[in-house]
Amino acid sequence: MPPRNDAALEFLQTRRSRPAKTLSAPAPSREELLPILTAAARSPDHGKLEPWRFVVLEQGAMARLADLAEARGRALGKPDEDIAKGRAQFDQGILAVAVIEVQKDSPKIPAIEQTYSAGAVCLAMLNAALAAGWGANWLSGWPSHDRIFCAEGLGLESHERIAGLIHIATETSAPPDRPRPDLEAITTWVTA
Ligand SMILES: Cc1cc2nc3c(=O)[nH]c(=O)nc-3n(C[C@H](O)[C@H](O)[C@H](O)COP(=O)(O)O)c2cc1C
């Protein structure tokens, strides 16, 4: 058996997100972000399709995306409350990495496995950012599922979608932990 990595196990057993709205400047520099992106890209990927890519949303992009979220909300006839929520994550955003699921044609790898891989990348990025000492939070929100927002705001093509917006910046407060799943209720041991 390889040696136990107690620090890694302890981190994985206690890690928790920091709500995006509690994050403040500074965000990681490009240099500081690279190891986080490297860790995220080291994720399980059946068939080595790399069915994902990253779009780093820096501070300068946030105001534009907030306005676009508002315009899309109005065009879609959404209630004011939803429009305010849709733009808030960009109004408050400091830096976020959009993990883009990029569906690849494959005779062997089903589309759903590419989706799972993109989700794995999101968690790997979140955990790498937390391990690096940043506050981080995986968000979606209705704009991230709106094709026109994705195309106009982030340049996504028709075979691409946002798997997650991983906000990364400086934590201001650690939230209380939330209730965690009852392992007994979700685990079945099959012995025969
Ligand atoms: C795909 C996905 C999308 C999410 N979108 C949001 C969101 O838009 N807003 C939100 O408050 N939490 C959202 N969450 C929940 C948070 O990322 C996270 O689960 C919660 O803050 C607790 O995470 P922790 O277990 O890392 O502490 C989302 C989670 C996932 C997996």
The ligand as an ORCA input file, in Angstrom:
! r2SCAN-3c Opt
* xyz 0 1
  C     -23.697     22.118    -10.231
  C     -23.808     22.966     -9.005
  C     -24.338     24.238     -9.089
  C     -24.492     25.035     -7.944
  N     -25.008     26.284     -8.072
  C     -25.195     27.032     -6.974
  C     -25.735     28.344     -7.084
  O     -25.994     28.840     -8.182
  N     -25.950     29.042     -5.933
  C     -25.644     28.519     -4.696
  O     -25.871     29.182     -3.683
  N     -25.103     27.300     -4.574
  C     -24.876     26.543     -5.662
  N     -24.317     25.296     -5.559
  C     -23.999     24.794     -4.192
  C     -22.636     25.210     -3.694
  O     -21.630     25.180     -4.654
  C     -22.158     24.257     -2.587
  O     -22.693     22.994     -2.784
  C     -22.513     24.696     -1.219
  O     -22.085     26.009     -1.050
  C     -21.816     23.800     -0.148
  O     -20.642     23.253     -0.650
  P     -19.531     22.496      0.225
  O     -20.013     21.094      0.392
  O     -18.287     22.557     -0.635
  O     -19.370     23.214      1.511
  C     -24.104     24.512     -6.682
  C     -23.546     23.236     -6.600
  C     -23.391     22.465     -7.740
  C     -22.782     21.084     -7.605
*
